[in-house]
C-alpha cells in the first residue's frame, strides 16, 4: 500500500501544470514588454542626444552670425544656404522659387533609398560640419569624429539603420512646411511617429513642426472630393514596419517584409524656429 501511494504522488497534477503555463506566459509577456520599453527608451535617447542637439547647434549658429547656416552674412536672405539662392527678396513672389541645395556634411550623396530628390550643396566652404566648426560651436557626438551628422540604431527587426541630418530652406506653400528646416533621413515609420509625438504632441504627418517630407514616400490621404491631399491635418505617416527597403508600403496597408528584412525608412522635415 505504501508503494502505490508513492507512485500516485510522482506526477504533476493539472493544477500544477496550469500554474507552470501561467508562469511561462507571464515571463514571455514580460520579455515582450521589456523590448517595447527598451525601444521607446532608445527613441527618447535619439531625440534628446541627437535631434535636440542639432537644434541647439542650429540656433547657436544663428545667434552668433545673425543668419542661418550657409546664408550670406553681409546681405542675409534669412534662409539656409541663402548665399546660393537665385532671386532672393527682389524676386517678389517666392512660391515658384528654386530652392537652394541642402547643407549637409561629407562628400557622399544622400541615401538613395530615402526618396529625397533634393541635392546637397557641393561648393567649397559649404560643408555643414566645417561651417559649424568654424563658428566655434561644439558638434553633437553623432556616430563619432567626422560623422557627427549621423546616428546609428537598430530597427524593430534588429537590423542597423542610420539617421542623417541636413538643413535646407523650403519655399512657401510646401506641404511639408515652408521656411528653414532640418531634413532627416533614415527614420523607420515607428521612430518617425515617436519623434512626432514627442515634438508636436501628436503623430500627424501633415501638420505641426515635425512632418513627413513629401518627396519621400507618398502619403495616402484623401480629402472630401476623393483626391490625394498631402497637407490634410490628421494624415498618417506613410509607411509602417511591415515594409522593407526593397518593398515599401503606405501607412494603410501591410507590406511583404519578413522578420529578417531591413525595415523601410521615411524622410522627416523638422521646421526650425528661426
Secondary structure, 3 states (H helix, E strand, C coil): CHHHHHHHCCCCCHHHHHHHHHHHHHHHHHHHHHHHHHHHHHHHHHHHHHHHHHHHHHHHHHHHHCCCCCCCCCCCCCCCCHHHCCCHHHHCCCCCCCCCCEECCCCCCCCCCCCCCCCECCCCCCCHHHHHHHCCCCCCCCCCCCCCCEEEEECCCCCEEEEEEEEEEECCCCCCCCEEEEEEEEEEHHHHHHHHHHHHCCCCCCCCCEEECCCCCCCCCECCCCCECCCCCCCCCCCCCCCECCCCCCCCCCCCCCCCCCECEEEEEEECCC
